[in-house]
């Protein structure tokens, strides 16, 4: 039994949901021919290819995009558009697929056109992250006793309501 046969037998042992999750992380893995979800995944691959090429052809300065990275998503305005690239958030992205043109391979970023629903969701997540970071780094020891007690009561009530 060769290496390829072993890999194919391991992939065949996965459920369709497990395979789809694996494929999303590693899109270059080969799809075994006798796999149950081949048609569905092949359609998804084609949709991704088709959508990626079309997404940014008509992008213009002032459009809003969602930039995804390993550190979270952010909303940025498109500042500059060239023939093959566009710039948003100080980063150059390819128009043909939305991936970062160059940069740190540890934090590779990609862009997505922002729909109103997606933009509001990402802005809310971004604001939540900022508020949590602010609260974590706040110098509570500089507050007077009464103010600190009020803050403590607010947080305690919030924790009790959460349960």
N, C-alpha and C positions, 0 to 999 in steps of 0.2 A: 504494500500500500504506500503510495507516494505522498509527498507533503500536500499536494493539491487535493488529493482524495481525502486526506484527514481533515483539511480545512472545510471541504464541502460537506463531509459527514457531520462536522460540528455545527455548521450553519443550518443543515437540514434538521438538526435536533431542536432548533429554536422555534418558538411560536411565532406567528406572523407579527405580533406586537413587539416581541423582543427583537426580531430581525429589523423591523422598521426603526426602532430606537437605535439599534446598532448602525444601521445605514445612515441615519441622520448625523451621527458622530463621524462615521467613516464612509463617505459616499463612493470611494473607489473600490470597496470590496466587491468581489464578483458575486453575482446572483446565480445560485444553482438553477439549472434548467427545470428540475422537477420540483422546485419550491412552490408552495401553494399560492403565495402572494406575489408571484412574478409579474403578473399583468398589472396589478395595482401599483407596485413599486416602479415598474417601467413607465407607467403613465405619470407618476409623480416626478420621476427623473426628467421626462420630457417637459412637463409643466414648469419645473424649476429652470431648465435650460431656456425655454421659450420666454418665461417671465423675466429672467435675469437680463436677457439681452434687450428687452423692450422697456424695462422700467425707467431707465434714465436717459433715453434718447431725446425726450422732449423737456428735460429738466431746464429750469432757467433760474437766474439770480432772484433771490427772494423766496424761493420754495423752501419748505421745511422738510427736513429728513430726520429719521431716527438713526442714531449711530449706535451700533451694538459693539460691545467689547467685553472682555472677561471681567471687567470691573463694574459693569452695569450699562444700562442704556441711557443715552442723553438725546435731547432734542436740539438740533442746530439749524441755523439758516444757511442756505447756499449762498456763498459770497462771490464765487467766480466760476465760470463755465468755459471750458475750452472744447476743442473738437473731440478729444478722447477722454477728458477728465473733468471733474468738477471739485470744488473745494468747499468744505463745510467744517466748521469747528477747528480750523487750522490744519486740516488733513486733506490730502488729495485722494480721490476715489476714481476708479475707472467707471466710465459711463456704461460700458457693455455689461457689467455684472455687479457693480456697486462695492467691490472689495477695495481695501486700502491699497494705494499705489506702491508705497514702500513704508518701511517702518520696523518697529520692534516685532520680531516673530513671536515673542512671548505674549504680546497684547495686540494681536492682529484685529483690526476693526473692519466692519462692513456697514453699509448704509442701506436704508429702506425708505421708500417714499412715505411721508407721513400723512395718514388719513386723520381727520379730526378726532375720531375715537382713539386711535393709537397715540396721537400726540398728547391728548389729555391724560391718558393712562400713564404714559412715560413721564410726563411732567409731574404727575402726582407721586409716582414712585421716586423720582429724583428729589422732590421736595421732602418726602418722608425720610429718605437717606440723609439729607442735609440736616433735618431737624433732629434725628437720632444722633448724628455725629455732634451737633451743637450741644445737645443735652449731655452726651458722654464726656465732652471736654469742658463743660462749664465749671468754673471755680466755685463750687458750692461753699467751700470753707470761708470764702470772703463775705458771705451773706450774714446779716445779723440773725440772732436766734429766732425772732418772731417770723421773719420772712422765710427762713429755712424750715420752720415748722409748718408754715402754710404750703410750701412746695412739697414737703413730705406728705402732708395730708392729701393733697391733690393726687400725688402719685399712688398713694395707698388706696384711695377711693377708686382710682382708675384700675388698679390691679384687682380689686375686689369685684368690680363690675365685669371684668374680663372673664371671671370664672363663671 
